[in-house]
């Protein structure tokens, strides 16, 4: 989550307190034995972690690296939640956000972020609520909404060949289309889109879901399951409209399904070349 333009009094801070809600999660049990209430299964089972409780975590800044906030200045503060350190295995498996080193904080801008910016915004996928030559607003069923500036440097990619001539452009994106946004958070607190991937150019597209796919026999056969990470749900009454991050979804893949490769921000990165092949068929 990116929080921008939060107003804080000038001064020197020795610690930061963060209150988090009841944390939850999903895990794969491939141990061959039951883990708490999560049974063993072939090839494995996917279970939800018991919800934690609302709690306040304190991170104390190291001596010599206190947080100094000056008047009328912009300051980046990166709060990192390490869920690996929050897992407890007493009486099964669960989440305890009070464990050591769950929360760390730094005022150093992450490596790879362009000079003058605070952070990268990666793969925000949503339905277009508004779009112009200068801005775009996306709405995700899981992650909420995001508004970003568009400028002459914003690239539009068409990994599935939906745009006219197979070339991505803003004319291919309308209100209702599904788009994946890559961008940066500037030091002024604004999000600027660096690239837009056209996922579905239709203005009345079908439901869109994203997540981690794994082998599963959830439908009684050789299928796939998915742990939901994002969605844009349009169908009225769909159970996915109220499905949060981490929900398990059972998939049956069509024998004629195509699998385009979305190169996104990989294009132009050191050691990565965009091949002529756009995708493959299973």
C-alpha positions, -999 to 999 in steps of 0.1 A, spaced: 0 0 0 12 35 -9 2 63 15 10 98 0 9 133 14 5 123 50 10 153 72 34 149 102 48 176 125 84 186 120 108 172 145 131 143 154 115 109 158 130 79 176 104 53 166 73 47 146 41 30 158 20 11 132 -14 -4 140 -24 -33 118 -57 -51 115 -62 -88 119 -36 -102 95 -45 -133 75 -27 -154 49 -27 -185 28 -2 -213 27 5 -245 7 9 -277 27 31 -301 8 46 -318 39 27 -350 34 12 -346 68 -15 -324 84 -3 -290 96 -27 -279 123 -62 -279 108 -47 -281 72 -49 -317 60 -24 -336 39 -35 -340 3 -21 -351 -31 -3 -332 -45 -8 -307 -17 -35 -287 1 -40 -249 3 -53 -236 36 -59 -202 52 -39 -191 82 -59 -183 113 -65 -146 115 -43 -127 139 -56 -98 161 -54 -61 157 -21 -50 172 3 -21 173 39 -27 162 68 -4 172 100 1 152 128 20 169 152 38 147 189 29 153 210 55 172 225 78 146 197 71 121 168 89 137 140 102 115 144 139 111 114 157 95 119 193 84 91 218 78 76 218 43 98 189 31 89 156 15 103 124 32 102 88 20 95 63 48 94 26 37 77 3 61 85 -34 54 64 -62 69 82 -95 68 55 -122 72 81 -149 72 91 -136 107 54 -134 118 47 -171 113 43 -191 145 40 -229 147 26 -234 183 -5 -256 181 -4 -257 143 4 -226 123 -6 -189 126 4 -153 124 18 -131 153 27 -96 141 45 -90 175 73 -114 166 108 -100 163 118 -82 130 83 -83 115 84 -46 109 114 -26 97 116 9 84 140 29 63 142 64 49 165 52 20 147 52 -14 148 16 -28 175 6 -53 164 10 -89 139 38 -83 147 68 -107 162 99 -92 136 123 -79 111 95 -72 102 76 -40 90 42 -52 79 20 -81 43 11 -84 42 -24 -100 13 -41 -117 -18 -23 -105 -45 -40 -125 -80 -26 -127 -109 -15 -147 -106 20 -163 -129 44 -145 -116 75 -163 -90 81 -189 -76 111 -209 -43 121 -225 -31 133 -191 -44 109 -165 -60 75 -159 -80 61 -130 -82 23 -123 -104 5 -100 -96 -30 -86 -121 -51 -67 -94 -62 -42 -70 -32 -41 -93 -2 -44 -86 27 -69 -55 44 -82 -52 76 -102 -20 83 -122 -7 110 -145 0 101 -181 27 120 -200 46 117 -233 69 91 -218 41 67 -208 43 36 -230 13 14 -239 19 -23 -245 -5 -47 -262 7 -82 -252 -24 -99 -265 -27 -81 -298 -60 -64 -291 -53 -30 -304 -55 -20 -341 -24 -31 -359 -12 -48 -328 4 -16 -315 -6 -3 -281 -19 33 -278 -42 53 -256 -69 51 -283 -71 14 -275 -81 21 -239 -116 32 -230 -137 35 -199 -144 0 -188 -112 -16 -203 -89 -37 -181 -54 -23 -178 -23 -31 -158 -3 0 -147 34 3 -139 45 36 -125 65 57 -100 56 76 -69 72 110 -72 87 129 -43 57 153 -46 33 124 -37 19 119 -72 18 86 -92 30 88 -128 23 60 -152 54 47 -169 36 20 -189 2 6 -194 -5 -30 -205 -38 -35 -223 -53 -67 -206 -88 -63 -222 -96 -35 -246 -134 -42 -245 -154 -15 -226 -177 -43 -213 -150 -70 -206 -155 -103 -187 -144 -106 -151 -106 -104 -147 -87 -122 -119 -50 -125 -111 -31 -147 -87 -6 -175 -81 -15 -207 -100 -7 -242 -87 -15 -278 -98 -47 -290 -81 -75 -316 -84 -100 -293 -68 -126 -301 -95 -119 -339 -91 -96 -340 -121 -63 -326 -134 -69 -289 -130 -53 -258 -115 -60 -237 -84 -52 -201 -80 -46 -179 -49 -63 -146 -57 -41 -115 -56 -62 -90 -77 -95 -88 -95 -118 -66 -115 -153 -82 -111 -182 -68 -132 -207 -97 -131 -236 -90 -108 -239 -115 -79 -204 -130 -86 -190 -145 -53 -156 -131 -65 -170 -96 -59 -165 -100 -22 -135 -123 -23 -104 -108 -6 -67 -112 -13 -57 -149 -7 -90 -165 -17 -87 -199 -33 -102 -202 -68 -106 -235 -88 -97 -233 -125 -105 -255 -154 -83 -246 -184 -97 -249 -219 -77 -271 -243 -75 -241 -267 -64 -216 -241 -36 -192 -252 -9 -179 -230 6 -146 -242 38 -135 -226 35 -100 -210 70 -86 -209 60 -54 -192 88 -37 -174 112 -65 -183 116 -48 -217 148 -29 -219 162 -43 -187 199 -55 -187 202 -90 -200 166 -91 -212 156 -89 -249 121 -90 -262 118 -120 -285 96 -119 -317 73 -147 -302 43 -130 -285 30 -161 -268 24 -198 -270 -5 -223 -268 -8 -251 -243 
